[in-house]
Amino acid sequence: MELEVLFEDEDLLVCYKPAGIATQTAKTTEQDMVSLIRNYRADKGEDTYVGVIHRLDQPVEGVLVFAKNAAAAAILCKELKQRQFAKYYYAIVTRENLPPSGVLEDYVVKDGRKNRAMIVKENHPRGKKAVLHYQVVNKIDDRSLLDIRLDTGRFHQIRVQLAGRTAPILGDVKYGGTKTGQPLCLCSYRLQFTHPVSEEGMDFVIRPKGTEFLPFFEET
């Protein structure tokens, strides 16, 4: 598999992550984004350091930024912790009566044994606040394309919050979505952050490549 690079300089590497490949995995026999980048840098005769700043779930496609040195990684991780990254997603759901826009606020916990998230009450000892904004931007038959902006970055956040409104993402069988034979319909299509060295505003936008997304973008 070939690495798709969207931007590169001496500090950063911004890449497209296809659905089905992990950001980083402990399985030595499984290819992930980190191993792809290490091989890419090795082929160019560079230091093979890869700083993982944020992640996407394995079934999710979209934009990821990696650091090429420890100094850049430290600054980007601080930005992320201070919520200075802006992350936007497209998702397809099949609930026809979903309000056209809204803010979803929940408290969620991660169940490590089942590798899934759950919505819990605010007073749950492990509950973490999860907030996102969404807007329906297109509809085809019973399918709605949502444009989502994440305020927080919790484990499986978008997936569990939409499922909690009986609007699971198409193809997300883990959270009650309809099986399609394709990856779940969730794409991190836009990422904004500040360059750790130049302090320039960085903004990267892609179009989803998943089969189920294609009809929504044929006329644009």
C-alpha positions as CSV (number, residue, x, y, z in Angstrom):
1,M,0.0,0.0,0.0
2,E,1.3,3.5,-1.0
3,L,1.2,6.4,1.5
4,E,-0.9,9.3,0.3
5,V,0.8,12.5,1.4
6,L,-1.2,15.7,1.5
7,F,1.5,18.0,2.9
8,E,5.1,17.5,4.1
9,D,7.9,19.7,5.4
10,E,10.8,19.1,7.8
11,D,8.4,19.0,10.8
12,L,5.1,17.6,9.7
13,L,3.5,14.9,7.5
14,V,-0.2,15.2,6.8
15,C,-1.6,12.1,5.2
16,Y,-4.9,10.5,4.1
17,K,-5.8,7.4,6.1
18,P,-7.9,4.9,4.2
19,A,-10.7,3.0,5.9
20,G,-9.6,-0.3,7.2
21,I,-6.1,0.5,8.2
22,A,-5.2,1.3,11.8
23,T,-3.4,4.5,12.8
24,Q,-1.1,2.5,15.0
25,T,-1.3,-1.1,16.1
26,A,0.7,-3.5,18.3
27,K,0.1,-6.3,15.9
28,T,3.4,-6.9,14.1
29,T,1.8,-8.6,11.2
30,E,-0.7,-5.8,10.5
31,Q,0.2,-2.8,8.4
32,D,-0.7,0.6,10.0
33,M,-0.1,4.3,9.2
34,V,3.0,4.5,11.5
35,S,4.7,1.6,9.7
36,L,3.8,3.1,6.3
37,I,5.3,6.5,7.3
38,R,8.5,4.8,8.7
39,N,9.0,2.9,5.4
40,Y,8.3,6.1,3.5
41,R,10.9,8.1,5.4
42,A,13.4,5.2,5.3
43,D,13.1,5.1,1.5
44,K,14.1,8.8,1.4
45,G,17.0,8.2,3.7
46,E,15.5,10.1,6.6
47,D,15.2,9.5,10.3
48,T,12.2,7.2,10.8
49,Y,10.8,9.0,13.8
50,V,7.0,9.2,13.7
51,G,5.1,11.3,16.3
52,V,1.5,10.2,16.6
53,I,-0.6,13.2,17.5
54,H,-4.2,12.0,17.1
55,R,-5.9,8.9,15.8
56,L,-8.8,7.7,13.7
57,D,-10.7,4.5,14.3
58,Q,-9.6,1.7,12.0
59,P,-12.8,1.7,9.9
60,V,-12.7,5.5,9.5
61,E,-11.1,7.4,6.6
62,G,-9.7,10.8,6.7
63,V,-6.9,13.3,7.4
64,L,-4.2,12.7,10.0
65,V,-1.1,14.8,11.0
66,F,2.1,13.2,12.2
67,A,5.2,14.9,13.6
68,K,8.6,14.2,12.1
69,N,10.6,15.1,15.2
70,A,10.0,15.2,19.0
71,A,10.0,18.9,19.3
72,A,7.1,19.3,16.7
73,A,5.3,16.4,18.4
74,A,5.4,18.1,21.8
75,I,4.0,21.3,20.5
76,L,1.2,19.6,18.5
77,C,0.2,17.4,21.4
78,K,-0.1,20.5,23.5
79,E,-2.3,22.2,20.9
80,L,-4.5,19.1,20.8
81,K,-4.8,19.0,24.6
82,Q,-5.8,22.7,24.6
83,R,-8.4,22.0,21.9
84,Q,-6.7,24.1,19.4
85,F,-7.3,21.5,16.6
86,A,-10.5,21.9,14.6
87,K,-11.8,18.5,13.4
88,Y,-14.7,18.1,10.9
89,Y,-16.3,14.9,9.8
90,Y,-18.9,13.7,7.3
91,A,-21.2,10.9,8.5
92,I,-24.2,9.2,6.8
93,V,-27.2,8.2,8.9
94,T,-30.6,6.7,8.0
95,R,-32.9,8.3,10.6
96,E,-35.3,10.4,8.6
97,N,-36.6,12.6,11.4
98,L,-33.2,13.7,12.8
99,P,-33.4,17.4,13.4
100,P,-31.6,19.4,10.7
101,S,-29.0,20.7,13.1
102,G,-28.0,20.5,16.7
103,V,-25.5,20.2,19.5
104,L,-25.1,16.8,21.1
105,E,-23.8,16.7,24.7
106,D,-23.3,13.5,26.7
107,Y,-21.1,11.8,29.2
108,V,-19.3,8.8,27.9
109,V,-17.1,6.0,29.1
110,K,-14.9,3.5,27.3
111,D,-15.5,-0.2,27.9
112,G,-12.0,-1.6,27.1
113,R,-13.2,-5.3,27.3
114,K,-15.8,-4.7,24.6
115,N,-13.8,-2.0,22.8
116,R,-16.8,0.3,22.6
117,A,-18.1,3.4,24.3
118,M,-21.2,3.9,26.3
119,I,-23.3,7.0,27.2
120,V,-23.7,7.3,31.0
121,K,-25.1,9.8,33.5
122,E,-23.3,13.0,34.4
123,N,-22.4,11.7,37.8
124,H,-20.7,8.6,36.6
125,P,-17.2,8.4,38.2
126,R,-15.6,7.7,34.8
127,G,-17.8,9.7,32.6
128,K,-16.2,12.3,30.3
129,K,-18.1,15.1,28.7
130,A,-18.6,14.7,24.9
131,V,-19.8,17.6,22.7
132,L,-20.3,17.9,19.0
133,H,-22.2,20.1,16.6
134,Y,-23.8,18.7,13.5
135,Q,-25.8,19.9,10.5
136,V,-27.7,17.9,7.8
137,V,-26.1,19.1,4.5
138,N,-27.7,16.7,2.0
139,K,-30.3,14.0,1.8
140,I,-30.8,11.1,-0.6
141,D,-33.8,9.0,0.0
142,D,-33.6,7.8,3.6
143,R,-30.0,8.8,4.0
144,S,-28.7,12.1,5.5
145,L,-25.2,13.4,5.1
146,L,-24.1,15.1,8.4
147,D,-21.4,17.7,8.6
148,I,-19.9,17.4,12.2
149,R,-17.6,19.5,14.2
150,L,-16.0,17.9,17.2
151,D,-15.6,20.0,20.4
152,T,-14.1,17.0,22.3
153,G,-12.2,14.0,21.2
154,R,-13.6,11.0,23.1
155,F,-13.2,7.3,22.2
156,H,-15.8,6.4,19.5
157,Q,-17.5,9.8,20.3
158,I,-19.4,10.4,17.1
159,R,-20.4,6.8,16.7
160,V,-21.9,6.5,20.2
161,Q,-23.5,9.9,20.3
162,L,-25.4,9.4,17.1
163,A,-26.4,5.9,18.0
164,G,-27.7,7.3,21.3
165,R,-30.2,9.3,19.2
166,T,-31.3,6.2,17.3
167,A,-29.3,7.5,14.4
168,P,-26.3,5.1,14.1
169,I,-23.9,5.7,11.3
170,L,-24.5,3.6,8.1
171,G,-22.4,0.5,8.2
172,D,-21.5,0.9,11.9
173,V,-22.8,-2.5,13.0
174,K,-21.0,-2.2,16.4
175,Y,-23.4,0.6,17.3
176,G,-26.5,-0.7,15.5
177,G,-25.9,0.7,12.0
178,T,-27.1,-1.1,8.9
179,K,-24.6,-3.5,7.5
180,T,-23.6,-2.5,3.9
181,G,-20.5,-4.6,3.2
182,Q,-18.5,-1.4,3.1
183,P,-16.6,0.4,5.9
184,L,-18.8,2.6,8.2
185,C,-19.7,5.9,6.6
186,L,-17.5,8.3,8.7
187,C,-14.8,10.5,7.3
188,S,-12.5,13.1,8.9
189,Y,-12.7,15.4,5.9
190,R,-11.1,18.6,7.4
191,L,-8.4,19.3,9.9
192,Q,-7.2,22.7,11.0
193,F,-4.3,23.5,13.4
194,T,-1.3,25.8,13.9
195,H,2.1,24.8,12.5
196,P,4.4,24.1,15.5
197,V,7.4,26.0,14.1
198,S,6.1,28.7,11.7
199,E,2.9,29.2,13.6
200,E,1.1,29.4,10.3
201,G,-2.6,28.3,10.2
202,M,-2.8,24.9,8.5
203,D,-6.1,23.8,6.8
204,F,-6.5,20.5,5.0
205,V,-9.7,19.3,3.2
206,I,-10.5,16.1,1.4
207,R,-13.4,14.4,-0.3
208,P,-14.5,11.1,1.1
209,K,-13.6,8.1,-1.0
210,G,-16.0,5.5,0.6
211,T,-18.5,4.0,-1.9
212,E,-21.6,5.1,0.1
213,F,-20.4,8.7,0.1
214,L,-20.1,9.0,-3.7
215,P,-23.7,9.8,-4.5
216,F,-23.6,12.8,-2.2
217,F,-20.7,14.4,-4.0
218,E,-21.4,13.5,-7.7
219,E,-22.9,16.9,-8.4
220,T,-20.3,19.0,-6.5
